[in-house]
Amino acid sequence: MSDKQEQQIDQSRRGFISKSTAAAAISVIAPGITLHQVAQAKPVDEAVTSKVRWGMLIDTNKCADGCTACTTACQTENGWGSGSTDEQNSSPEQQAQWIRKVTLKNKSTGSTHSLPMMCQHCEEPPCVDVCPTGASFKRVDGIVLVDKHICIGCRYCMMACPYKARSFIHEALSDQAPHSPRGKGTVESCTMCVHKVDRGDGTTACAEACAKEGHRAIIFGDLKDPDSEISKTLKSNSTTQIRADLNLNTGVRYRGI
Amino acid sequence: MKNIVHYNSIPGKSIGYWGLLGFLGFIVLLGLGATWHMEHSGHYVTGMTNQVVWGLPHVFAVFLIVAASGALNVASISSVFSKKMYKPLARMSGLVALCLLAGGLVVLLLDLGRPDRLIVAMTYYNFKSIFAWNIILYTGFFAIVAVYLWMMMERKMNKFTRPAGIAAFIWRLILTTGTGSIFGFLVAREAYDAAIMAPMFIIMSFSFGLAIFILVIMATYNGTERPLGDKTIRTLKNLLGVFVSSVLYFTLAYHLTNLYATQHHGIERFILLDGGIYTQLFWWGQILIGGILPLIIVYHPSLSKSRQMIAAACTMVIVGGLAQMYVIIIGGQAFPMSLFPGYEVTSSFYDGVVMDYAPSIWEFGLGVAGMAMSMIMVMIAIKVLPFAATSLEDHVVDPSHAKPADSGAVEAEATA
């Protein structure tokens, strides 16, 4: 038998062994996986697609001064701030804020604006660039997230974020929303209500709350779909990105500033 | 005359040795206790917040890491640039470099939110992150310097000392470039985002590393009553003078460039004029104590003759270096980021506000423990292995010196 033939037989034997090992492993673990799949509304085989890019448009002219419906809704939905009994030991400077209301006063004209600030879900996110372990990541649909399982809590992403969008958890937590895992010693930020998006709600907690208040200052939608409300509004109006000079192509856009 | 340098381990049996070791060990224990408290409770017990995310531990850690690569310089001058008089110091130089790096990394690691995930940091790499590159650079530094030390210490391998030394030298330049770039690559923050950060960190490493090295040499040779000639001290302190001036030059260039751009006037005003503690630390700590005073001492005709004064100058460089790190790391974060140019900004998340940062005793404990740990490693290593040359007398380090038949000859040489 030639060397080549021997090698081929060897390879097929190896292939058989590895396949049968895999099959054995699946038969042991599969019941768990199958259960898990059934429990999820969005089947795992329906992958996140780059055909969409989720984004938000915030109209500061419609954003009411003093209204905090969006921040409250986010807290309730995602279980931080008033939406949780946690973080009692942390000082206000240490407590997490996924979304905050910012008041702007023009230094020369004195005009004021009010707007919500959160993770801007950049196309080129500096937090993802600097993260040593890859815990900060961007989904192909544009949502920037933190994988809390591999975040080592180095806080380099917080140093790099131009929007001060991220918070570090300074103490142990116990009161969390099941769909929104958080953990001591890791970094977190706005998830663009990824659980709602994946569920097919087609909106975020903040946008929903703002609409309920009758302001409709936040529009959520697919930036890649030319027929979506957000794309149409972006096309027909002058809008800006915060720190557009950094060229990060943010997923959150603003109108009126 | 062929010059032969002898090395042997120090006896390490004196009360002084054990006393110092015990004292440093006590500091390490306190530091570990502080760390346990910090990690057990969570970072809420520290002064760090969501606005000042890197605190005092990072000041110590970055200082030690930067100093580590600088401490290797003496060995590099010997092996790479073939300056014979540095050769008897080369082993100690490599050792101090390794120990400082280890101390710095311990601090950095123990301050992580999840230090238990060290294995994650070692197995998940995002190669676009300069932080991830630093993990590789630090690990590589240990390996390369260890090999370099082996080449120096094993007679059969001596012929490979130069290539190993060159590799270590290049690696250390890349390493400090990487450390400086941790800040240089932060586009969003006004105090950082400058290419000058990388070379500035290199020159800072030369200065801080050498200052620590001189103190270690003085302590080792005083403590073991081994002879330490004036020639060695004089050469090292002159070199320190050059490095300290270079740090001042880079600081000047950095601030002048920033001052030219109107966009940066806010941060410059903050650091140089009205930033409170940061302004004080900059002028009194970094510039006066860390720069001008040591320069006066090392170049003063009579002050520079006193070993006590040179030791004081080295201590000042270290204190000034820590102040400089504090200004860069904490000052750079305390100053608010400019999200909306032209607007006054207020929010519940402290937008537009200069943040207060008061380091906690726990953070201080961790930082100081890192320094103590480095020193303990040096002390144990020189007791176990022959790192220190038995003599650094002038005729040993430089064969052109006459043997001290009479002490007058040495004196005359020293004043020449």
Interface residues (C-beta under 8 A of the other chain):
Chain A: N89 S90 S91 P92 E93 Q94 Q95 A96 Q97 R100 K101 V102 T103 L104 K105 N106 K107 S108 H113 M117 P126 V128 D129 V130 C131 P132 T133 G134 A135 I150 C151 I152 G153 C154 R155 Y156 M158 M159 A160 C161 P162 Y163 K164 R166 S167 F168 I169 H170 E171 A172 K184 G185 T186 V187 I242 R243 L246 I257
Chain B: E39 S41 G42 H43 Y44 T46 M48 T49 N50 Q51 V53 W54 L112 G113 R114 P115 R117 L118 V120 A121 Y124 Y125 N126 K128 S129 I130 F131 A132 N134 I135 I182 F185 L186 V187 A188 R189 Q333 M337 L339 F340 G342 Y343 E344 V345 T346 S347 S348 F349 Y350 D351 M355
